[in-house]
Structure formats: C-alpha cells, structure tokens
C-alpha cells in the first residue's frame, strides 16, 4: 500500500493507492487523522475510512457507546435520534470538525432534561436552524441589554448566587438563573416569566447591546409559539462576551476571550431579555 501526504497553505490531503484503487481525503474529512495513522502503519483496513458514513461512526465509537449511525441516520440507545442532530453531524463534517465529543456531550445533556415536552420543543426549534454548540455540549444564544448592561425588563433573578429584583445586570462571566418552577412551561403563552433565547436578528433589534451566552440543553423549559418561534425560555445561562456579530459555526472553540464572529447573521441565534409581561 502506497500513500502520499500533501500539505499546502490551503490545507492538507492524503492519497492512498491500494490494489489498483486510489483513495483521496482532505483535512476536512472526519477521519483524516485516523486515515493518516492507518496509512503510516500500512494497515489495509484504512481504505474503509474514506467512506464518510463509516468514518463518522468510528469517530463516534471513540467517544460514546450509546450512539451509532446506520443508513445515514443517527441512533441513540438504539432509537432514531432527532433529525436536527443528524443535520449537525453533516455541518461538523463540512466544517472539518473531526472530534464529535461536543455533539455527543450535547445530546447526552439533552437527555438529562427531565421534561419530555421541553426536549421535543427544543428539537423542533433546532431543526429549523443551524446552531452552534460548545466543546462541553452547551449551545450558543444571545441576550439583548440596555445601554447600562442590564436586562430590558425587570424582575427577579439570581446572579452569581445573589438574589436580585429589578433590571438584572449581565456582566461577562456571570451566571444568571432562576428556579425552573418559576419559568412558564406553556408554549402558548408568548410573553411570560423566564429567561428567553431566540434568533440573532431578534436580539440585535430588541436592545442596543448584545451579549453571547451559553445554555445547557438540560435547562430549556419551553419554546413560545409567538414571534415565529424565535425564542425559548430557560432557567439558566452563562454570559460569555459582548458581541456585534453572531457566532455561526457548528462548533465554538473557546480560546479565552478570542471568539470567531465572522458569520452569517441571518441564520444564527440571538438572546432576548430575562422577563416579559403582557
């Protein structure tokens, strides 16, 4: 078995010649690292990794024994997963993300959400949008703030363990939360109690300042049906950074304060304030 590894300013590629057939993969392939490893070891089974579906399955096998891929579909514990997760796998592949651990973490966090209706509503919302997840399995959303960095609407919340009542401060690094039982779980009540999330367009037109937050899927309570399903209610989020453009990529890499904001704001996420009434 012969192979050739080429690296240029535009990326890397590997070509393998085996039994008269030529196999080629670029560094965007989900099993690129495994292909190189197998070629160096002269392992003939490496040619099977050029099949994207099989390669994706092997990538999942490295991080979870609960997830499998058959006939292009994603299964968790033997049950067909929501289509939004399958779409996210494709985005990972297209963007050259070779480590599926964040996506596995995300789905396993979804399963910890004890409310089946909350899980279903979250997937309904995600299925219509490309969304960004973090390496620990949370997802990115946005919050609109007043000029002084507080919530547009007033109400009760807990910020970094301190109960507050009024316009809630949202400093970078803060954890903002409220009791889950105080969040309205009825999706037919559009404006009601809870921490709200939605599209970037919604947040950026709602308030003069926008911060990026991350939400654990476990903490999602409901998806209101008003405003074209552009927002959801949650009981907890972490403030990451103030931004002027949305973070639109399959996986968000946290390098301290360095975040990639060069994205398409028409398809991304946003964040609405803490409380709505009326």
Secondary structure, DSSP 8 states (H G I E B T S, - for coil): -EEEEEEETTEEEEEEEETTEEEEEETTSTTHHHHHHHHHTT-GGGGGGGSHHHHHHHHHHTT-SSEEEETTEEEETTEE--HHHHHHHHHHHHTT----HHHHHHHHHHHT---HHHHHHHHHHHHTS---EETTS-EEEEEEE-TTSEEEEEEEEEETTEEEEEEEE--TT-EEE--GGGS---TT--S-SSEEEE-HHHHHHHSSEEEEEEE-GGGEEE--SSGGG-EEEESEEEEEEE-SS---SSEE--BTTB----S-TTSS-B---S----
